[in-house]
Amino acid sequence: MGYPARPERAARSGAAAATTETRGRGPGKVISAWEAARLIDDGVTVTTSGFFGSVFAEEVAIAVEERFLSEGHPRDLTLFYPAGQGDFGTRGLNRFGHEGLLKKVIAGHFGTAPTICSLVADNKVQAYNLPQGVICDMFRDIASHRPRTISFVGLGTFADPRNGGGKLNEVTTEDLVEVIEFDGEEFLAYRTFPIDVAIVRCTTADVDGNLTMEREALFLEVRAQAMAAKNSGGIVIAQVERVVERGTLNPKHVVVPGILVDAVVVAAPENHVQTFGHDYDPSLSAEIRIPVSVGPTASLDERLVMARRAALELRRGNVVNLGMGVPESIALVAAEEGIFDLVTLTTESGIVGGLPAGAWDFGTGRNPAAIIDQPSQFDFYHGGGLDIGFMGLAETDSDGNVNVSRYGPKITGSGGFIDITQCAKSVVFLGSFTTGGLELSFEGGAVRILREGRVRKFVEEVEQITFSGRYAARKGQRVLYVTERCVFELTREGLVLLEVAPGVEVERDIVPHMAFSPIMLSAPALMDSRIFQEGPMGLRDGFE
């Protein structure tokens, strides 16, 4: 689709028109959150910055919600964003989760905003889930007026139009993705569209609207979003902590130039927390480096067992991505084993090196070598820069497909999962063999299953294909599926039972609890007994 002139901008109503007349007049860019909310017309497309609890403009979101609840406006918005932005409760994009406020959502992740998930499940809004990294690419293509974002990312997954094209419910019918071919190879073409409003967050603004991010934990995609909105004829609203005089900001530190910014909102401290875990921690924004002492402190359990087995796949010099959940524990294993300095851990949000943070600080990190913007990080990932990605495993089938994004009415979304798993040279999925009441013990270097989980994870057919086993097998990608009792490897013929834990019997503890029969080797190897014992495994000695 094209990018026609937008004469309706000249007819903006009421307070919006009055405020926008002050653009370019220095201090006139500083307005209240309520005035900023009134800049947002009905029916427009809005993008917001943020990653979990970082770099989200909470004060502006509060004002948008309050204006809608009191005035009924803005309404029928299209919300477009890459990473999950919410606390699984009321903060972040949960404030947009009201019937009537939203008409359509195009997003990389939904699970952190259950209020929006409910609207999607109840067919109250149209909804699309697209790969997080592809959305980051789309901002730059929108800014350049390119009609499509072309990528192989998403082929064979639910983002592929042959598998639904990212549509999440019955009221979503328009196609945003198509299959195209270049030089005999298939790609996906994601349709771009103008953005009317970008709501971004930074630390400091000068009176001309130049923005810096010195106290933020991440850069994310704020500049790309601002450019996309501005070049679409839209507006950019920036939430900051403080405003300074013109000429006092170091030009090299300006992330978003003032020529892109229309309105600046100075937030109250409680609405500008650094992460959901910390109001402000200078080590998360790389202003200081701190001693980091980490290591598993809990008793041996299945999470640690899986993380240890996965860590055996690491090699000296590897560039690594750790997903949320069980994969986070690999960082603890790397530190415990003294190999932390021999690999480089990264996050898709832009952290390179150091120790990725978990829990309520997820996406940030301490003592990194670099923090780059999220679109650039995905450029690196998409081009094959990742040596290995460690990701969670919710369910898989005989083709090696993995689902982590949807379970019945529960919508989580893929986030960067598709980008990472399709592009890394090797992928290791980690998840317990069954779930729902599973009880285990680890004694004498062996596994004992005290009570089997009620829910199978190795199913006949996954509900949604977040990772395509067939696509990976055609590419020759190395893919492992690590559980607490066995390890599978993906081949063109399907899943091969590669390793079995000491104490586990294949015909008793594995095959009866799968909905399909794995390919059996004559004698699967035993998993390393060190995995199941207390204390470090001694990986640094002889680390390749």
C-alpha positions, -999 to +999 in steps of 0.1 A: +000+000+000+012+035-006+016+065+017-008+092+004-008+128+016-027+131+049-047+164+046-068+153+076-039+164+098-049+200+091-083+194+105-074+181+139-099+191+165-100+213+197-071+210+221-051+189+197-050+216+171-042+243+196-013+223+211+002+213+178+005+249+167+033+253+193+055+227+176+090+239+170+087+268+195+110+253+222+093+253+256+059+249+238+067+213+233+063+205+270+027+197+278+008+177+304+000+140+300-037+149+297-029+173+268-008+146+252-037+122+254-059+147+236-035+147+207-046+112+199-076+112+175-101+084+171-093+057+146-055+063+144-026+039+145-005+042+176+029+026+184+044+025+219+080+018+230+088-007+258+102-041+267+084-057+297+087-029+322+115-009+306+112+023+284+073+023+286+056+057+288+034+049+318+023+085+325+010+090+290-007+056+290-025+065+323-038+097+307-050+079+276-069+054+297-084+081+320-095+102+290-111+072+274-129+062+306-142+098+311-148+110+276-150+079+254-120+091+234-097+082+218-114+051+205-110+025+177-072+027+178-049+004+160-021-005+184+012-016+169+042-026+190+070-053+190+078-065+226+055-073+255+048-042+276+030-050+308+032-065+343+006-093+337-018-070+357-026-034+354+005-015+342+019-010+308-004-018+278-029-032+302-042+004+304-052+001+267-072-030+273-107-015+272-135-024+247-139+005+223-105+020+229-089-005+206-101-017+173-070-037+161-038-049+177-006-059+157+020-070+181+049-093+188+039-103+223+005-103+241+010-123+273+022-094+296-011-075+289-039-099+299-065-071+295-057-070+258-056-108+256-091-110+269-104-086+242-086-108+216-101-141+230-136-126+231-134-113+195-137-077+207-107-066+187-089-077+155-055-091+164-023-102+146+008-117+161+039-110+140+076-118+148+091-092+171+122-086+150+101-083+118+081-055+135+113-037+144+122-039+107+088-026+097+094+007+116+123+015+094+105+004+063+076+026+072+099+055+078+113+049+043+079+044+027+087+009+016+054-009+009+065-043+023+091-057+048+106-087+031+120-115+053+123-153+055+115-150+092+082-166+098+082-191+070+065-223+081+052-208+113+018-194+122+029-161+107+031-177+073-002-170+054-005-207+046-008-212+084-030-182+092-008-152+086-006-143+122-044-139+126-055-146+162-093-147+161-124-150+140-130-112+135-095-108+120-098-115+083-076-090+064-043-104+051-012-086+062+014-112+050+019-128+016+044-153+002+067-140-026+096-156-044+131-143-054+156-164-073+137-196-066+135-190-028+104-181-008+101-151+015+073-134+034+062-099+026+047-081+056+025-051+046+036-018+060+012+011+069+014+047+081+018+053+119-001+083+132+012+085+168+044+073+184+045+073+222+081+068+233+101+072+265+135+087+272+153+102+302+160+139+293+146+164+268+159+198+260+134+226+252+137+218+215+127+182+221+161+165+216+160+133+237+187+113+255+183+080+274+211+080+300+190+065+328+171+040+307+181+003+307+176-001+270+174+019+238+149-004+220+133+010+189+124+046+200+142+063+172+128+040+145+093+045+159+097+083+159+110+084+124+082+061+112+055+083+127+070+116+116+075+104+080+039+091+080+027+126+087+020+117+123+031+130+157+057+119+183+049+121+221+079+116+244+077+109+281+108+120+300+121+125+336+133+161+331+137+190+307+170+210+303+180+241+284+188+239+247+225+233+239+232+215+271+229+179+257+258+162+242+249+157+205+264+122+205+240+112+233+209+124+215+189+093+205+159+111+191+165+145+174+141+172+183+130+176+147+111+143+152+094+153+185+061+172+188+053+169+225+072+163+257+056+150+289+075+152+322+065+121+342+060+117+379+088+094+393+063+066+401+053+065+364+088+064+351+104+034+369+134+019+352+120-017+353+092-034+371+119-048+394+137-015+402+126+021+404+162+030+394+194+010+395+224+026+377+240-008+370+210-016+348+216+015+327+254+008+325+262+040+344+282+019+368+297-016+368+292-037+399+307-070+412+284-098+401+284-130+421+259-155+408+253-192+411+225-216+417+216-213+454+186-236+454+188-274+457+192-294+426+159-294+406+147-300+371+154-264+360+190-266+370+193-301+355+180-289+321+202-257+322+233-278+329+226-302+300+220-272+277+252-256+289+271-286+276+263-273+241+283-240+247+316-235+230+343-209+235+335-177+217+298-185+212+273-156+209+242-167+228+206-157+234+188-168+265+150-170+264+127-164+293+120-190+320+142-221+322+169-208+298+176-179+322+192-205+345+220-211+319+235-178+329+238-191+365+254-223+353+279-204+331+289-184+362+290-214+385+312-232+360+336-203+354+329-201+317+310-168+319+340-149+303+343-174+275+309-168+258+289-137+251+253-136+263+229-113+245+192-104+246+171-094+217+164-060+234+200-049+227+222-062+255+256-076+243+277-093+270+276-091+307+249-109+327+213-107+314+188-099+342+158-121+349+124-119+366+110-084+367+142-070+351+140-093+321+154-079+289+180-057+308+215-067+320+244-058+342+280-051+331+273-054+293+300-048+267+274-028+247+238-018+246+225-013+211+191-005+197+167-034+192+163-032+154+201-034+150+202-064+174+176-082+152+196-073+121+225-092+137+202-121+146+185-123+113+218-124+095+229-155+114+250-137+141+238-160+169+257-192+174+231-207+196+197-198+211+183-214+242+145-212+243+116-226+263+095-256+253+058-257+259+048-285+235+063-302+205+052-328+180+068-356+158+079-330+131+098-311+158+074-281+157+073-262+189+044-241+203+051-215+230+026-189+218-010-201+222-029-227+243-067-227+236-080-193+246-048-183+263-027-161+239+009-154+248+024-144+215+058-153+200+079-122+209+113-127+194+111-165+196+105-169+158+133-145+149+158-162+172+150-199+166+149-195+128+181-176+126+205-190+152+230-216+139+219-240+167+188-241+189+182-258+222+147-260+236+143-266+273+113-279+291+101-305+315+090-338+298+055-335+313+038-308+334+011-304+359+021-321+392+054-336+380+076-345+410+112-357+407+142-364+428+179-365+418+200-389+439+233-405+432+236-389+397+203-404+385+167-393+380+138-408+399+102-399+388+081-397+419+049-386+402+043-381+365+028-348+352-008-348+341-001-329+308+019-343+279+043-319+262+052-342+233+018-341+215+004-354+182+001-319+167+010-286+183-018-261+185+002-233+169+036-236+151+059-210+167+089-230+154+088-250+123+107-283+125+104-290+088+118-256+079+147-261+103+154-296+091+155-284+054+180-258+064+202-283+083+199-264+115+211-283+146+181-285+170+180-302+204+150-307+228+163-310+264+142-323+292+150-335+327+150-372+316+161-373+280+173-353+250+159-354+214+176-342+182+157-330+151+164-349+118+146-348+084+128-379+095+116-365+128+127-365+165+155-390+174+159-400+210+195-390+215+202-393+253+185-408+283+192-399+319+206-424+344+177-441+362+152-435+334+138-465+314+127-457+278+097-480+278+085-469+312+093-433+316+095-419+280+075-436+253+042-441+272+040-404+280+044-392+243+016-390+218+040-402+191+069-427+189+103-411+185+129-425+162+149-449+183+187-454+182+199-489+190+214-475+222+207-439+232+236-424+251+235-417+288+232-381+298+263-369+317+259-380+353+275-348+365+243-330+355+224-347+383+249-342+411+254-313+435+283-289+428+299-276+397+305-299+367+340-286+360+332-274+325+360-248+323+386-276+322+388-286+286+362-261+274+364-261+237 
